[in-house]
Amino acid sequence: MDASGFDALVVFYPARIAYLTGFHHVPTERPIALVLGDGYSAVVLPAAENAHHQAPARVDRLIVAVDYPGSPPPSRPPPAAAP
């Protein structure tokens, strides 16, 4: 990566993530990413998927991303306005 001028590489394709790390998952609407840096690797996955996975042995870190930060989540309608 140094020769190409990159600091890191992010991989989203499930088959490539599995090939590079041994981390197999079923893709859903929530993407899972593999981040590869100089001597560093991490899998970033949504909080909804966290209960189903453990960090693979070939990955340094498992990062859990919150799907909908803030309150209320977009799936809930906003509170009614006062009259």
MARBA-3410 file (N, C-alpha, C, O; in Angstrom, 1 decimal):
83
0.8,-1.2,0.0,0.0,0.0,0.0,0.9,1.3,0.0,0.5,2.3,-0.6 ~ 2.0,1.2,0.7,2.9,2.4,0.7,3.3,2.8,-0.7,3.3,4.0,-1.0 ~ 3.6,1.8,-1.6,4.0,2.1,-2.9,2.9,2.8,-3.7,3.2,3.6,-4.6 ~ 1.7,2.5,-3.4,0.5,3.1,-4.1,0.1,4.4,-3.4,-0.7,5.1,-4.0 ~ 0.7,4.8,-2.3,0.3,6.0,-1.6,-0.9,5.9,-0.7,-1.5,6.9,-0.4
-1.4,4.7,-0.4,-2.6,4.5,0.4,-2.2,4.3,1.9,-1.2,3.6,2.2 ~ -3.0,4.8,2.8,-2.8,4.6,4.2,-3.5,3.4,4.7,-3.1,2.7,5.6 ~ -4.7,3.1,4.0,-5.5,2.0,4.4,-6.3,1.5,3.2,-6.4,2.2,2.2 ~ -6.9,0.3,3.3,-7.8,-0.3,2.3,-9.0,-0.7,3.0,-9.0,-1.4,4.1 ~ -10.2,-0.4,2.4,-11.5,-0.9,3.0,-12.1,-1.8,2.0,-12.2,-1.5,0.8
-12.5,-3.0,2.5,-13.0,-4.1,1.7,-14.5,-4.3,2.1,-14.7,-4.5,3.3 ~ -15.4,-4.3,1.2,-16.8,-4.5,1.5,-17.4,-5.9,1.0,-18.3,-6.4,1.6 ~ -16.8,-6.4,-0.1,-17.3,-7.6,-0.7,-17.2,-8.8,0.2,-16.0,-9.1,0.6 ~ -18.3,-9.5,0.6,-18.2,-10.6,1.6,-17.2,-11.7,1.2,-16.5,-12.2,2.1 ~ -17.1,-12.1,0.0,-16.2,-13.2,-0.4,-14.7,-12.7,-0.2,-13.9,-13.6,0.2
-14.4,-11.5,-0.5,-13.1,-11.0,-0.3,-12.7,-10.9,1.2,-11.6,-11.2,1.6 ~ -13.7,-10.4,2.0,-13.5,-10.4,3.5,-13.2,-11.8,4.0,-12.3,-12.0,4.8 ~ -14.0,-12.8,3.6,-13.8,-14.2,4.0,-12.4,-14.7,3.6,-11.8,-15.3,4.3 ~ -12.0,-14.4,2.3,-10.7,-14.8,1.9,-9.6,-14.3,2.7,-8.6,-15.0,3.0 ~ -9.7,-13.0,3.0,-8.6,-12.3,3.7,-8.5,-12.6,5.2,-7.5,-12.5,5.8
-9.7,-12.9,5.8,-9.7,-13.0,7.2,-10.3,-14.3,7.8,-10.0,-14.7,8.9 ~ -11.0,-15.1,7.0,-11.7,-16.2,7.5,-13.0,-15.9,8.1,-13.7,-16.7,8.7 ~ -13.4,-14.6,8.0,-14.7,-14.1,8.6,-15.8,-14.2,7.6,-15.9,-13.5,6.6 ~ -16.7,-15.2,7.8,-17.8,-15.4,6.9,-19.1,-14.8,7.5,-19.4,-14.9,8.7 ~ -19.8,-14.2,6.6,-21.1,-13.6,7.1,-22.1,-13.6,5.9,-21.7,-13.7,4.7
-23.3,-13.5,6.2,-24.4,-13.4,5.2,-24.7,-11.9,5.0,-25.1,-11.2,5.9 ~ -24.5,-11.4,3.8,-24.7,-10.0,3.6,-26.2,-9.6,3.7,-27.0,-10.3,3.2 ~ -26.4,-8.5,4.4,-27.8,-8.0,4.5,-27.8,-6.5,4.0,-26.8,-6.1,3.4 ~ -28.8,-5.8,4.4,-28.8,-4.3,4.0,-27.8,-3.5,4.8,-27.5,-2.4,4.4 ~ -27.3,-4.1,5.9,-26.3,-3.4,6.7,-24.9,-3.9,6.2,-24.6,-5.1,6.4
-24.1,-3.1,5.7,-22.8,-3.5,5.2,-21.8,-3.8,6.3,-21.9,-3.2,7.4 ~ -20.9,-4.8,6.1,-19.8,-5.1,7.0,-18.5,-4.7,6.2,-18.4,-5.0,5.0 ~ -17.6,-4.1,6.9,-16.4,-3.7,6.2,-15.1,-4.2,6.9,-15.1,-4.4,8.1 ~ -14.1,-4.5,6.1,-12.8,-4.9,6.6,-11.9,-3.7,6.3,-11.8,-3.3,5.2 ~ -11.2,-3.2,7.4,-10.2,-2.1,7.2,-8.8,-2.7,7.4,-8.6,-3.3,8.4
-8.0,-2.5,6.4,-6.6,-3.0,6.5,-5.7,-1.8,6.4,-5.7,-1.0,5.5 ~ -4.8,-1.7,7.4,-3.8,-0.6,7.4,-2.4,-1.2,7.6,-2.3,-2.4,7.5 ~ -1.5,-0.4,7.9,-0.1,-0.8,8.0,0.0,-1.6,9.3,0.2,-1.0,10.4 ~ 0.0,-2.9,9.3,0.1,-3.7,10.5,-1.2,-3.7,11.3,-1.1,-4.0,12.5 ~ -2.3,-3.3,10.8,-3.6,-3.2,11.5,-4.7,-3.7,10.7,-4.8,-3.5,9.5
-5.7,-4.4,11.3,-6.9,-4.8,10.6,-8.1,-4.7,11.6,-7.9,-4.9,12.8 ~ -9.2,-4.4,11.0,-10.4,-4.3,11.8,-11.6,-4.7,11.0,-11.7,-4.4,9.8 ~ -12.6,-5.3,11.6,-13.9,-5.6,11.0,-14.9,-4.6,11.6,-15.0,-4.5,12.8 ~ -15.6,-3.9,10.8,-16.6,-2.9,11.2,-18.0,-3.5,10.9,-18.3,-3.8,9.7 ~ -18.8,-3.7,11.9,-20.1,-4.3,11.6,-21.2,-3.6,12.4,-20.9,-3.0,13.5
-22.4,-3.6,11.9,-23.5,-2.9,12.6,-23.8,-3.6,14.0,-23.6,-4.8,14.2 ~ -24.3,-2.8,14.9,-24.7,-3.3,16.2,-25.7,-4.4,16.1,-25.6,-5.4,17.0 ~ -26.6,-4.4,15.2,-27.6,-5.5,15.0,-26.9,-6.8,14.7,-27.5,-7.9,15.0 ~ -25.8,-6.8,14.1,-25.1,-8.0,13.7,-24.1,-8.5,14.8,-23.6,-9.6,14.7 ~ -23.8,-7.7,15.8,-22.8,-7.9,16.8,-23.0,-9.2,17.6,-22.1,-9.9,17.9
-24.3,-9.5,17.9,-24.6,-10.7,18.7,-24.2,-12.0,18.0,-24.1,-13.0,18.7 ~ -24.1,-11.9,16.7,-23.9,-13.2,15.9,-22.5,-13.4,15.6,-22.1,-14.5,15.0 ~ -21.6,-12.5,15.9,-20.2,-12.6,15.4,-19.2,-12.4,16.5,-19.4,-11.7,17.5 ~ -18.0,-13.0,16.3,-16.9,-12.7,17.1,-15.7,-12.3,16.2,-15.8,-12.7,15.0 ~ -14.8,-11.6,16.7,-13.7,-11.2,15.8,-12.9,-12.4,15.4,-12.5,-13.2,16.2
-12.7,-12.6,14.1,-11.9,-13.7,13.6,-10.4,-13.6,14.1,-9.9,-12.5,14.4 ~ -9.7,-14.7,14.2,-8.4,-14.7,14.8,-7.4,-13.9,13.9,-6.4,-13.3,14.5 ~ -7.7,-13.7,12.6,-6.8,-12.9,11.8,-7.1,-11.4,11.7,-6.6,-10.7,10.9 ~ -8.0,-11.0,12.6,-8.4,-9.6,12.7,-8.0,-9.0,14.0,-8.3,-9.6,15.0 ~ -7.4,-7.8,14.0,-6.9,-7.2,15.3,-8.1,-6.7,16.2,-8.0,-6.8,17.4
-9.1,-6.2,15.5,-10.1,-5.5,16.3,-11.5,-5.7,15.6,-11.6,-5.7,14.4 ~ -12.5,-5.8,16.4,-13.9,-5.8,16.0,-14.6,-4.5,16.4,-14.6,-4.2,17.6 ~ -15.0,-3.7,15.5,-15.6,-2.4,15.8,-17.1,-2.5,15.5,-17.6,-2.8,14.4 ~ -17.9,-2.1,16.5,-19.4,-2.2,16.4,-19.9,-0.7,16.1,-19.7,0.2,16.9 ~ -20.6,-0.6,15.0,-21.1,0.7,14.6,-22.6,0.8,14.9,-23.4,-0.2,14.7
-23.0,1.9,15.6,-24.4,2.1,15.9,-25.2,2.4,14.6,-24.8,3.3,13.9 ~ -26.3,1.7,14.4,-27.0,1.9,13.2,-27.7,3.3,13.1,-27.5,3.9,12.0 ~ -28.3,3.7,14.1,-29.0,5.0,14.1,-28.6,5.8,15.3,-29.3,5.8,16.3 ~ -27.5,6.6,15.2,-27.1,7.4,16.4,-28.2,8.5,16.6,-28.8,9.0,15.7 ~ -28.3,8.8,17.9,-29.3,9.9,18.2,-30.6,9.3,18.7,-30.8,8.1,18.7
-31.5,10.2,19.0,-32.8,9.8,19.5,-33.8,10.8,19.0,-33.5,12.0,18.9 ~ -34.9,10.3,18.6,-35.3,8.9,18.4,-34.8,8.4,17.1,-34.4,9.2,16.2 ~ -34.7,7.1,16.9,-34.3,6.5,15.7,-35.3,6.8,14.5,-36.4,7.1,14.8 ~ -34.8,6.9,13.3,-35.7,7.2,12.2,-36.9,6.3,12.0,-37.8,6.7,11.3 ~ -36.8,5.1,12.5,-37.9,4.2,12.4,-39.1,4.6,13.2,-40.2,4.1,13.0
-38.9,5.5,14.2,-40.0,5.9,15.0,-40.5,7.3,14.6,-39.6,8.2,14.2 ~ -41.8,7.5,14.5,-42.2,8.9,14.1,-41.8,9.9,15.2,-41.7,9.6,16.4 ~ -41.6,11.2,14.8,-41.3,12.2,15.7,-42.5,12.5,16.7,-43.6,12.2,16.3 ~ -42.2,13.0,17.9,-43.3,13.3,18.8,-44.2,14.3,18.2,-43.8,15.2,17.5 ~ -45.5,14.2,18.6,-46.5,15.2,18.1,-46.2,16.6,18.7,-45.8,16.7,19.8
-46.4,17.6,17.8,-46.2,19.0,18.2,-47.3,19.4,19.2,-48.4,19.0,19.1 ~ -46.9,20.2,20.2,-47.9,20.7,21.1,-48.8,21.7,20.4,-48.4,22.5,19.5 ~ -50.2,21.7,20.7,-51.1,22.7,20.0,-50.8,24.1,20.4,-51.5,25.0,20.0
END
